[in-house]
Amino acid sequence: ATIVNGVSIVLNGILTDQPFAMFLGEDAANNSEVALFDQWMKKTHPSQGLDLFGMFSWAAAKLFVDALKAAGQNPTRAGVVAALKNIHNFDDNGLLAPADVGNKKPPACWMLLQVEGGAFKRIMPADKGYACTPSGYYYAPASS
């Protein structure tokens, strides 16, 4: 199979959904967090390709910093955990679809993509952001 931009063109026409922005650069013009992530990855790790591990690590660091700030001037582990439980709408400035971290609920919004010529093309919503209807995920509620 012919590979273009890391995607087999045999997959042309395939539809897929995802609860995070197209961080390989496709959403950089419409999403400042994607542009910032891409810029810093290229600056600090130019030989490392952009991937889910880096993107989720970037978002996790933002979540940690938000909780650390909310924990106050002299944060403790318990204070940071308590702050995390009070974050109910986290999206890392649009890098991720909004999730209710405090209640351990995943995003209910998503975007629809289609493989076209070895690249991903946003189908829905067409310009930026996430579709929230229909919404929902099946997930097993976390035990306390």
C-alpha positions in Angstrom: 0.0 0.0 0.0 1.1 3.5 -0.7 1.8 5.6 2.4 1.2 9.4 2.3 1.9 11.4 5.5 1.9 8.2 7.5 -1.6 7.2 6.3 -2.2 4.4 3.8 -4.1 5.7 0.8 -5.9 2.3 0.8 -7.9 4.0 3.7 -9.3 6.7 1.4 -12.9 7.4 2.3 -12.7 5.8 5.8 -14.5 7.8 8.4 -13.3 8.0 12.0 -14.2 10.0 15.1 -12.0 11.4 17.8 -12.4 13.6 21.0 -9.2 15.7 20.4 -8.1 18.2 17.8 -6.1 17.3 14.8 -2.7 18.1 16.4 -0.5 17.2 13.5 -0.9 20.7 12.3 -4.2 20.5 10.5 -6.0 22.5 13.3 -3.1 24.8 14.1 -4.6 27.8 12.2 -8.0 27.5 14.1 -6.7 26.3 17.5 -4.0 28.3 19.3 -3.3 25.3 21.7 -2.6 23.0 18.8 -0.3 25.7 17.3 1.5 26.1 20.7 1.9 22.3 21.2 3.2 21.9 17.7 5.6 24.8 18.1 7.1 23.6 21.4 7.4 20.0 20.2 9.4 21.2 17.2 11.5 23.5 19.4 12.3 21.1 22.2 12.2 17.7 20.4 12.7 18.3 16.7 13.4 14.7 15.9 10.3 13.4 17.7 7.3 13.1 15.6 4.0 14.4 16.8 1.9 11.7 18.3 -0.9 10.9 20.9 1.7 10.3 23.7 3.0 13.9 23.3 -0.4 15.4 22.9 -1.9 13.7 25.9 1.2 14.5 28.0 0.9 18.2 27.0 -2.8 18.2 28.1 -2.1 16.3 31.3 0.6 18.9 32.2 -2.0 21.6 31.7 -4.5 19.8 33.9 -1.9 19.3 36.6 -0.9 23.0 36.5 -4.5 24.1 36.7 -5.1 21.9 39.8 -1.8 23.0 41.3 -2.8 26.7 41.0 -6.2 26.0 42.4 -4.7 24.2 45.4 -3.3 27.5 46.7 -0.1 29.1 47.7 1.2 26.1 49.7 -0.2 23.1 47.8 -0.2 19.6 49.2 -0.9 16.4 47.5 -4.4 16.3 49.1 -5.0 19.8 48.0 -4.1 19.1 44.4 -6.3 15.9 44.4 -9.2 18.0 45.9 -8.7 20.7 43.2 -8.8 18.0 40.5 -12.2 16.8 41.9 -13.5 20.3 41.3 -12.5 20.6 37.6 -15.7 19.7 35.7 -15.0 21.2 32.3 -11.5 20.6 31.1 -10.5 20.9 27.4 -7.0 22.3 27.4 -8.1 25.4 25.4 -9.8 23.2 22.8 -7.0 20.7 22.3 -9.4 18.1 23.8 -13.2 17.8 23.7 -14.5 18.9 27.2 -14.4 16.3 29.9 -15.7 16.3 33.5 -12.4 15.4 35.2 -13.8 15.8 38.7 -16.5 13.2 38.1 -14.2 11.0 36.1 -16.4 11.3 32.9 -14.9 11.3 29.4 -15.8 13.8 26.7 -19.2 13.4 25.2 -18.3 15.6 22.2 -16.3 14.5 19.1 -15.3 15.4 15.6 -15.7 13.3 12.4 -12.7 12.9 10.1 -12.3 11.3 6.7 -9.1 10.0 5.2 -8.6 11.7 1.8 -5.4 11.4 -0.2 -3.4 10.1 2.7 -4.4 12.9 5.0 -7.2 13.5 7.5 -9.9 16.0 6.6 -12.3 17.4 9.1 -15.9 16.6 8.1 -18.0 17.6 11.2 -17.9 20.2 12.5 -16.4 21.6 9.3 -14.3 24.4 10.7 -13.2 23.9 14.3 -14.4 22.5 17.6 -16.5 19.5 18.4 -20.0 18.2 17.7 -21.9 17.4 20.9 -25.1 16.0 19.4 -25.6 13.2 19.3 -23.4 12.8 22.4 -22.4 10.2 24.8 -20.0 7.4 25.5 -20.4 4.2 27.3 -18.1 4.1 30.3 -17.9 2.0 33.4 -18.4 4.4 36.4 -15.2 4.5 38.5 -15.4 3.1 42.0 -14.7 5.6 44.8 
